[in-house]
């Protein structure tokens, strides 16, 4: 079991924890893989259950991804959507892809686990390097499987109907896809 994302629940969203309880604030998305069979997937859980899971797997936790615009307060966020504090140096294209993955977790009830987890882990480990075009194309393909046939920008626009959502730029990702003559599902 590994955490994929720690995200803020937005107005108008309803998500259910792996315990069956309704999530009411921030929540974690974990990727799991069975040790005994081929079962794998994602689960969502609230902060209390996540704290126990993180302790069991020896993980310090993830920064909160909050796509909302904030005004004042002590728990402000930077433009990245993560809690301010220890700053990671990000390549701009890698940061756009990282934000896209977090936004998929926010937008979809059940995000695909293995692809997101693998790419997100590598982006976080090598945040200072641009992502490989194959990583961008893989997330582009995942977005293209949206059941409502929306681009990521359309998904974010839908969230903005009930929330004050930050503006996200995916132009660097689009440029990589355009250079390889691949249609973008980001914008």
C-alpha positions in Angstrom: 0.0 0.0 0.0 1.3 3.4 -1.0 -0.3 6.9 -0.8 -1.0 8.4 -4.2 -2.5 11.8 -3.0 -3.7 13.7 -0.1 -6.4 16.1 -1.4 -9.1 18.5 -0.3 -12.7 17.5 -0.7 -14.5 20.2 -2.6 -18.0 21.6 -2.4 -20.5 19.5 -4.3 -18.3 16.4 -4.1 -19.4 13.3 -2.2 -16.8 10.5 -1.7 -17.0 7.5 0.5 -14.1 6.1 2.6 -13.0 2.5 2.6 -14.6 2.3 6.0 -18.0 3.2 4.5 -18.2 6.6 6.1 -18.7 9.8 4.0 -15.6 11.9 3.6 -16.1 15.4 4.9 -12.8 17.3 4.5 -9.3 16.3 3.3 -8.7 12.6 2.4 -6.0 10.3 1.1 -6.1 8.1 -2.0 -4.0 4.9 -1.6 -2.8 2.4 -4.1 -2.9 -1.2 -2.9 -1.7 -4.5 -4.4 -2.5 -7.8 -2.8 0.4 -10.0 -1.7 -1.5 -13.2 -2.4 -3.3 -12.6 -5.7 -3.6 -10.1 -8.6 -6.0 -7.8 -6.8 -4.9 -4.2 -6.9 -6.6 -0.8 -7.0 -7.2 2.4 -5.0 -9.0 3.2 -1.8 -10.0 6.5 -0.3 -9.9 7.2 3.4 -10.2 10.1 5.8 -7.3 11.6 7.7 -7.7 9.4 10.8 -7.6 6.1 8.9 -4.9 7.4 6.7 -2.8 8.2 9.7 -3.0 4.6 10.8 -2.2 3.3 7.3 0.8 5.7 7.0 2.1 4.5 10.4 1.8 0.9 9.4 3.7 1.4 6.2 6.3 3.7 7.7 5.4 6.7 5.5 5.6 10.3 6.7 2.6 11.4 4.7 2.1 13.6 1.7 1.5 17.4 1.5 -2.1 18.4 1.1 -3.1 19.2 -2.5 -5.7 21.9 -2.3 -7.0 23.2 -5.7 -9.0 26.0 -4.0 -8.0 29.6 -4.0 -7.3 30.7 -0.4 -7.7 34.1 1.2 -5.6 34.7 4.4 -5.6 32.2 7.2 -2.7 30.2 8.6 -3.1 27.2 6.3 -2.4 29.0 3.1 -1.3 27.3 -0.1 1.1 28.3 -2.8 0.2 28.2 -6.5 1.1 24.6 -6.5 -1.9 23.6 -4.4 0.2 22.2 -1.6 0.8 23.3 1.9 3.6 25.8 2.2 6.6 24.6 4.1 9.5 22.6 2.8 9.7 23.7 -0.8 10.5 21.2 -3.5 12.4 22.5 -6.6 10.2 21.6 -9.5 10.8 21.5 -13.2 7.8 23.4 -14.6 6.7 20.6 -17.0 7.0 18.1 -14.1 4.9 20.3 -11.9 2.2 20.6 -14.5 2.1 16.8 -14.8 2.1 16.4 -11.0 -0.8 18.8 -10.7 -2.7 17.0 -13.4 -2.4 13.7 -11.5 -3.6 15.3 -8.3 -6.5 16.9 -10.2 -7.5 13.5 -11.6 -7.7 12.2 -8.0 -10.0 15.2 -7.1 -12.2 14.8 -10.2 -12.7 11.1 -10.4 -14.4 8.9 -7.8 -12.0 6.0 -8.4 -8.7 7.1 -10.0 -6.7 4.5 -11.8 -4.0 3.3 -9.4 -0.9 1.8 -10.8 -0.2 4.3 -13.6 -0.8 7.3 -11.5 1.2 5.9 -8.6 4.2 5.0 -10.7 4.4 8.2 -12.6 3.6 10.4 -9.6 6.3 8.7 -7.5 8.9 9.2 -10.2 7.9 12.9 -10.6 8.3 13.4 -6.9 11.7 11.6 -6.7 13.0 13.6 -9.7 11.0 16.8 -9.4 13.9 18.9 -10.8 13.9 17.0 -14.1 11.4 17.3 -17.0 9.2 14.2 -17.3 9.6 11.8 -20.1 7.3 12.2 -23.0 6.0 8.7 -22.4 4.9 9.7 -18.9 3.0 12.7 -20.3 1.4 10.5 -23.0 0.4 7.9 -20.4 -1.4 10.5 -18.3 -2.9 12.0 -21.4 -4.2 8.5 -22.3 -5.7 8.1 -18.8 -7.5 11.4 -19.1 -8.8 10.3 -22.5 -10.6 7.4 -20.7 -12.9 9.8 -18.8 -16.4 8.3 -18.9 -17.8 11.7 -19.8 -15.2 12.3 -22.5 -14.0 15.5 -20.9 -10.5 17.0 -21.1 -8.8 17.8 -17.8 -9.5 21.5 -18.2 -13.2 20.7 -18.7 -13.2 18.6 -15.5 -11.5 21.5 -13.6 -14.1 24.0 -15.1 -16.9 21.7 -13.7 -15.3 21.9 -10.2 -15.1 25.7 -10.5 -18.9 25.8 -10.8 -19.2 25.3 -7.0 -15.7 26.2 -5.9 -13.1 28.9 -6.2 -10.5 26.8 -8.0 -7.0 27.9 -8.9 -6.2 28.4 -12.6 -4.0 25.5 -13.9 -1.8 25.8 -16.9 -1.0 22.7 -19.0 0.6 24.4 -21.9 4.0 22.8 -21.5 2.4 19.3 -21.5 0.4 20.3 -24.6 3.6 21.4 -26.3 5.3 18.0 -25.7 2.2 16.2 -27.1 2.0 18.6 -30.1 5.7 18.0 -30.9 4.8 14.3 -31.1 1.6 14.9 -33.0 -0.6 13.5 -30.2 -4.0 15.1 -29.5 -4.1 16.6 -26.0 -6.6 15.6 -23.3 -5.3 18.2 -20.9 -6.7 21.4 -22.5 
